[in-house]
Each structure stands twice: as C-alpha cells, then as structure tokens.
Amino acid sequence: MLLKDLSTSDLLATFGSGLSKHTEIIDKLLSIANVYQLSADDLFVKWEALATQLQSNAKDNSNRNYDLPTLDDVDEIQKRVQRDFEHTAKAAAGIKNTVLHRKEVNPFLENRMFDANSIGSMLENGNFGTPHTGRKKVPLNAAHSAGRSASKQTASSRTTSITPRTPLTARRDFTNFTDPSSPSAKRSSTTNSPFVAPIGSSPIAPSPHAIRFADRLNKAKKEDILNENVPFVGPNPGQPVRCEIALTPGQQLEGYRYMFEKLTEKGDMIDERIDMFADLIIESVRKTLPEADQADFVLAHPAQPTQERLITVGRICCDTIVESAKLNDQSVVLEASRAIGAGCRVKLNLGDMVAKGSGFSLFPGQIVGVEGTNPSGRLINVTRIIYPPLPDPVMASPTDLIRLYPSEDPSPSHVVHVVISAGPYTLDDSLNYEPFEEFVTQMEKEQPQPDVVILLGPFIDSSHSLIVAGEIDESLDALFERQISSRLHRLLDIRQNLKVIIVPSAKDAVSEWCAFPQPPLASGLSAEEAEERRKELGIPSGVLLFPNPVQFTINEIVFAVTSVDILMHLSGEETSRQPKGEKPDRIGRLFRHVLEQRSFYPLHPPHENEACLDLSRARALEVQAVPDVLVLSSGLRFAAKSVDGVVCVNPGGICKGKVGGTFARMCVHPLDMAGIKDLIGGEDRMEVDGEEEVPVRHVVGERCRVEIVRV
C-alpha cells in the first residue's frame, strides 16, 4: 500500500520548526520519503539513531548541535534506508533471515586473513584470536585482594544465615582495591576538592569534554515550555517547604530475591492481563451498542472462520522467530488468552486500514481489540483497532484539599515548585561530575527555590567507559559518597524542609538490584541491611529513597515516575501509520501507550540489555490510576506536553554523552479554594460525611507550567 506523499509541514511538525531554514535538507528528506514510502516519524527515528551514534563517537571539541541533521547526515540516512530496503527485498524473494538460514560464524576466522607466516606465528605464540568476552580488566593482585576481602566480610557478617542471597552475589564492584592505609588513599579521602581526577589525569588538567562543557554557550537556556501563559511563581525566600509526600499502595519497597521466575507464572501473568483488558474493552464496546444488543455482545474466537463481523482481544506479537526482527504491518499476529481463544495466534491483515488512512500504532506486548472478518480462520482482515480506555483519574475530596491548603497561609505558599532531573550525571570521559555540580549550583541560586527535587538514576552508570575499564582509584561506594551524597547535603541545605527524592536505575552500579521493578537504592532483604547500606553510601537521612517505578503524591498531585527508558524501547519496536488529517505526534503517542496499557513497561519481550523484567513482581509495574504527572526518563529528545490531560515529562539527562543536558522544573498553582469551600458549604461544615462530598478533579494540566532548562 502506498502512502500519501510527505509534505514540508509534516517534516516541520516532526523535526521542529528549525528545519524550515534548511531547504536543501527538506528537499532531500522529502525525496527519500517519497522514494521509499516513509513517514516523517520513520525518518525521525532513523535520524535519532544516527544522532545518538554520532554523538557517542564524536572526538572533536566542536559544539555540534544534534537537534537537526546536516546534508551529510541525510546522505547517511539514505544509505541506511537503502540497506533496509534491500534486506526486505531479499526476504520477500525467499532469502529469509531465519534460524535455518543463519550464517555460522567461526570465531577464529571472522574478520581475519591468514597466510603461512601468520598461521605459524599464531601457533608459536598461542594467540588464537579468542573473541572478546567483555570481561573487565582487573590486575591479578587486585583480584586476589578482592576475593580475600570479600571472603572475610562474608565470614564475619553473614555467618548466621546460610540462605543464598541473589543481590549480594550480583553486586557490581569495579575497583582496584587500593590499600586504605596507602598515602594515595589517604589523599583521596581527605581532599576538600569536589572533583578528584581518575588515574592517568590531573585535577589541574580537566578532560577535553569537561573543558567543552565549561565553555558551553547555552547555559540555563529554556528549551521548551508547557503552558507558557501560566506564571512561574514561588514562595518568599527563606520560607520553609509546606507540602506532604505520600506513597501509594503496592510499591516495591523491600529487597527481594530475583531470578526465581517460573515459566508457568509468566504465562499466567500474560494471560491474566489479556483477560483484564478484554473485560475493559467489552465494557467500552457495549457502551457504543444499542441497549437491546449490549447483553448479547461477547468476544469471538480469533481463529473461528466466519463471514460476519467479529471483535476479539489479544496481545500483539511478531510472526518471525528471529530475535533481531522488528514488527511491521506485514508481520503482526494476535495472541489470544486461554479463555478467549485457547492461546492461539492469528495473523492480522492491516491492508484495508492502510488504504483507508485509518492509522494505527502497534508494538509487541500491546493488548488491543480488533474488529474485522476471518473467512479462513487463519487471517483476520482488520477494519478497526480498539484501544483500551484510560484508567480512571484520581480525584480528591474537598475536605482533604482544604486541609492541604489552609486559608491562613498566604497564596504564594500554595504553589508547589518541583525540579526533576535524570542521569547520567557525569561526562563520558570523566568521573568528576561537572554537570551534577553545575545542577546543584543552579538549585542553590534558583529563584523561586524548589519545594521538591526528584533525582532519577543512574547515578554511577555501570556502562561508563572509565568504570568498565577499571580506571578508578576508589570503590564505587566511596565514589558515590564523595560525588553524590556530598551534594545531596547541599541540596537539603537550600531550604528548610526541602524534599529530595531519589529513584534508582537498573544501570546503577551501586545498586544490588538490576531487575525491574527495582527497590529503593539503599535496600536490603531486611530493615537492618537497608539501614547499613544507606550508611555505606553516606545518603543523608532527609533524602527519600523511592523504588523504580514509583507512584506517589505531592499534596493532591499524583506522580508516576520511572527511570527505565521505555520511550526509547517503544520507539524502536512499534509500527505505526499516521491517520489522515492528523498532525504527527510521536512522543505523545509513546506516552499514551504507557497510559493505555496501564503499565510502566508494556513492551514484551522486553529490551534485552536494559530491562531485566521480573514478571513475578509485575503488580509493581501497574499504573494504578491516571496520574497528574507522568515522568519517563529517556534518551529521546526532552519533552513536556499534555497527553489526554496528563502532564507528560521527559526531563532528558543532566549529561548527554560528551555535553551537558537538561532538567525539568514545574510550578503547580493551587485549585480555586473559594469554589471548593462552596462545595461543602463553608469551613464550618468541613467535617462532613465523605460519601456526601463531591470529589474534585485535579486538572493539573491546566494550572501548571513546565520548563525544560539547560544545565
């Protein structure tokens, strides 16, 4: 099916208005789109992948802006599109990349040419070119010290328990185990400088990217604003914070043993989710039917041959067995639950929807309803896709709102000022945390001062190049205490009762839990172990440690937060077609997937490297109600927008590879308290029966202002 020709307005809506100044780039992108039948979203995904690669491979100190592609970048995009096109053509011709046709790779001969001399040299030296296994380089004496110290600690502190503990055996500790009594260790622990350079560098000579970061010209620049008409105000300087923070039930607050999942439990969990969404879709469809037909409506078996219109529900899957294959409109199958269709899978034909321009957006693991016909029992000709309804929004009682916002307080104190930042917090070639230092300095000078600061991991990224190479002269716990905990003390000193919230990441090297959902950063299998771990990291007692993901309230405002990059993962796996007459909104569509699927990670199978899902804890991944603010940390471009009344925020990272990044700050004004008091007949009738009160919608999207700010 052919797509309609792409227009300049489509490109500007997707790439941003800044592209309008580059007519040659627009013409070339339009040519690529029309030749290869690509949408603006497809081109933008290609550009984001290329920009991420270029940024990570950059070696110069130029202040290159990766927001827009250059002509050379567009040429590279065209090469990649052509390569994908040729791969698809080969697959269509019968040259399929299946398990049966996979190329066997010889690790001794791959990418290597041998002659008589080289083979003789190889046999003489014993260098057989064994492939790199990704092991971290640790000196022999360091490894011996590590094993000896670890065994002593285990013998002294764990003798009372013989139960295996997954988190302790999985703790990642990259260190050269310098003797604490050595002069270098003493200098490292007693220095007053906030920056201590890694081995091979000097504090006097910062890294090249640190110099580049210090010379940046866009410091404190506002990159994006949501609700520009709402003023950004705050309390008077020196006034203490007046807000309440509470966790919603069902959070993963305690440590747990992971890698104990059973296949039957995974299957039951997926089956239960399909049945749950089936009930929601049935209720939604019945509301559109005549009253006489509502009771008779039932879901059809997806594999039952019929010439009549049918509606069924299932999970979207890909029909290929190759792990690296991506979902497209030709490879979509629907998997039913045991109750609906005995777990069968039926292929979906989306050709009619593409031809009519109806539009759709699908990804593996998504649960939807489909309407169409199935004459053969093996292929459903889809005419409509039915997405699940959003969960009910959270509403507050007037009595609770009046308690949170007493009339004797001046109106400025009712405004809640929240700052949201996400890791990584240091540059790719440095562990001095220059961007985080700049962020804390900005918070100290911030006017108005924040009430709540939300920090998302990773704080010490386990994939950082210096950590992977072992080029650090202290333990990771000591690095965290020196570079992170010391600055947490400074944040707490900004205002009286300032709230600091930490949400960990599965990539945090100091976290004992790399599975998702993830307990708080300093967690243990008991309260005593958690307290001990908190002391080891030096985290101040005033800091709130929340799990990942987490749902909590600041006064009446409901927040839903996670540091797992679900937006990036969905972006790489979904297949979509833009409906006719609608403007493209890719980032809004990705946020909506999370809300509709009622899960912080609806993608299944999950990303193989970053999302180690423990489905036995899947309840902690559920979005229990429509939040007022949804915060999803992502490597995609920063964003702040309203999606179906929900304020959706991607703050970006404090550090973006080799350059500084962004953070988000938001100002939420209070509701109309005079009108709320009228609902309960004045303050003298505040103590009324809760069942008689009329709940109030929060409408945070109409009374807040969100700014994306450069570090």
FENBELZI-V123701 format. One line per field, one symbol per residue. ss: DSSP state (h for helix, s for strand, l for the rest). phi: phi as a letter, one per 30 degrees, with the letter a starting at -180 (. if undefined). psi: psi as a letter, one per 20 degrees, with the letter a starting at -180 (. if undefined). A space follows every 10 residues. Layout:
ss=???
phi=???
psi=???
This chain:
ss=lllllllhhh hhhhhlhhhh hlhhhhhhhh hhhhhhlllh hhhhhhhhhh hhhhhhhlll llllllllll hhhhhhhhhh hhhhhhhhhh hhllllllhh hlllllllll lllllhhhhh hhhhhlllll lllllllllh hhhhhhhhhh hhhhhhhlll lllllhhhhh llllllllll llhhhhhhhh llllllllll lsllsllhhh hhhhllllll lsssssllll llllllllll llllssslll llllllllll llhhhhhhhh hhhhhhhhhh hhhhhhllll hhhhllllll lllllsssss ssssssssll llllllllll lssssllhhh hlllsssssl hhhhhhllls ssllllssss ssssllllss ssssssllll llslsslhhh hhhhllllll hhhhlsssss ssllllllll lllhhhhhhh hhhhhlllll lsssssllll slllhhhhll lllllhhhhh hhhhhhhhhh hhllllllss sssllllsll lllllslsll llllllhhhh hhhhhhhlll llsssslsls ssssllssss sslllhhhhh hhhlssslll lllllhhhhh hhhhhhhlsl llllllllll llslhhhhhh hslllsllss ssllllllss sssllsssss llllssllss lsssssssll llhhhhhhhl llhhhllllh hhlllssllh hhhsssssss l
phi=.dddedcddd dddcdjdddd dcdddddddd dddddchcdd dddddddddd ddddddcdcc cdddccdbdc dddddddddd dddddddddd dddjdcccdd cdddccddcd hbccbddddd dddddiccid edcidddbed dddddddddd ddddddcbdd bcddbeeddc dcbcachddd ddeddddddc dcddcbddej bbedcddedd ddddcdccdi dddabciddd dcbaddeidd dbaccbdddi cdccdadcic dceddddddd dddddddddd dedddddcce edcddddbdc ddcddacddb bbbacdbcdc cddddcdbdc bdbccddddd bhidcbdccc ddddddidia bbadjdcbcb blbbdcicbc ddcaccdddd ddddbcdedd ddddbddddd eedddccccb bbddcbddca cchddddddd ddddcdbddd dbccccddcb ddcdeddddi cbcadddddd ddccdddded ddddbdiecc cccdbdcddc cdccdbdbde eccadbdddd dddddddide dddcccdbdb bbbchcdccb bbcddddddd ddcdbbbddd icddbddddd ddeddddhbd bddaddddcc bddcddcddd cdddadddbc cbdbdddeab acbhicdcbc dicebcicbd cbbcbbbcdd dddddddddc ijddcddcde dddcdcddhd dcbbbbbcbd d
psi=ppqqpqrhhg ghhgiqiiih inhgggghgh ggghgjlqrh gghhgghggg gggghhipir kqlppjhqqr hhghghghgh ghghghghhg ghiimqmrhh jqpppoihip kppqahghgg hghgiknjlp qpjjqqopqg hghghghghh hggghhikii pjpqoghhij ppooqjlpph iqhhhghhhi qipippqrpj rqhhnrqhhh ghghjqikpk pohqppmhip qorarqpipq pnqppqqqrj qniqqrpakk qqhhggghgg ghgghghghg hghghhhiqq hhighipqqq phjopqirpq prqapprpjq iphiqqprii kpqpprrhhg kkjrppqpoj ghhghikhqr oqqpiporqq pbqmhiiipp opiqpoqqqq rqqpqqqhgh ghhhmqhiqq hhiippoppp qqrqjrrhkq kilghhghgh ghhhipoqqq hpoopqrqgo pijpghghik lqkrrhghgg hhhghhhhgh ghigqpjppp ppprqijphj pioirpqprr gnrrirhghg gghhhhikpq hippoqrorq prqocippqp pqipmhgggh hiiqpqppqp iqqpmghhhg hhggghikqi nippqrphhi nnpniikhhi ipohrorhpo oopqirqqqo rpokipoppo iaqhpmdjrq brrqqqooqr rnhghhhhhj krhikhmrph iiqoqpqhlh iikqpppopq .
